[in-house]
């Protein structure tokens, strides 16, 4: 919880506490550093972009890391600080589960489990504790786990305007703001992403064109080079 809150506070500061709005564009576990006292440091601003505080959105080339890239990158939409919110939601789920969101089986490389979809399904069933890192051996507070999962899913809403700001995210995790309920209908795209992570394709029926388009978009998100995507500042 301390790490999750620390990252949220750091991003909230970058987005609204500086003279310029700073979009990090590469929030992932590798870019979160911890001091001896678990103080959080957000690192690697090589892909970051500065915006005036009056600006809410901007256009730029896709940048980020596979598995943490927000959906709006693929639709030629304007980009905002909500892209960092999406990446943070992915990181938050990895903190809960103690694992990467997409795990590959050792025997069959196509046997992949997409943890964000599992989190959505367990949330709908009210079985949040089943998502917790088993290495914790049950040493968790159920209300905190529930809060973490709900906040993470709110950060993953497909439409950027549906995601909370990082200031609100920090408030929800700290307990100073009421925790929002994820909009399940805004998270159904995670099923499409699971198909892309598994390398599945869709065929047949009247939905062929739309599904093919979805599969193409999913492939870009899940199979883009593991190297960081860079672009002009």
C-alpha positions, 0 to 999 in steps of 0.5 A: 500500500505504501508503494502504491500510494507513493507512486500515485502521489508522485504522478499526481505531482507530475500532472498537477503540482509542477510549473508544467504538466509532465506526462511520463509515458512509461510508467512500469515497475522497472521505472519505480525505484525504492529507497531503504525506507520504501520511499518511492522515486519515479525514474526514467523520464526519457519519453516524458513530454511537457505541457502547459497547465492550461493544456489538457491533451496533445498529439504525439507519436506512440511511446511507452512499453508493451503491456502498459500502453493505453488504448487511445494510442491506437486511435490517433486520439489526443493524448493526456495525463490519463495515459499515465493513469492507465499505465499506473492501473496496470502496475497496481494490478501487478502489485496486487498479484505479485506477477506480470499481467501477462504470464507465458507458460513454460511448455506452451508459449501460447498458454498465456493468462491475462491477469487484468481480465482475471481481476475484472472477473474476480471483481464481478464475483466479489472474490478480490482476495483470490487475486493476491500474491500467494507469497503473502500467505494471506497476510493482507487486509481484505478491505485494502485489497478490494480498494486496490483492485477497484482503483486499478480497474477504474484506471483501466477504463477504455475511454480516457475521460472515464479514468480518475485523475492521479490526484483522485487515485491517490485520495482513494488509496489514502482513504480520503476520498470514496472509492469509485466503482469500476464501470464493468461495461467500459472494461469489456475490451480486456477480453479482446486484449486477452485474445491478442495476448494468446495469439488468438484470431477471430473468424466467421459471422457478420462480425468478421470486419470489426473483430479483425480490426480489434485483433489488429489493434490488440496485436499492436498493444500486446506484440509490439517490440519489448523495447521502449517506443520512442518518439519526438519530445 
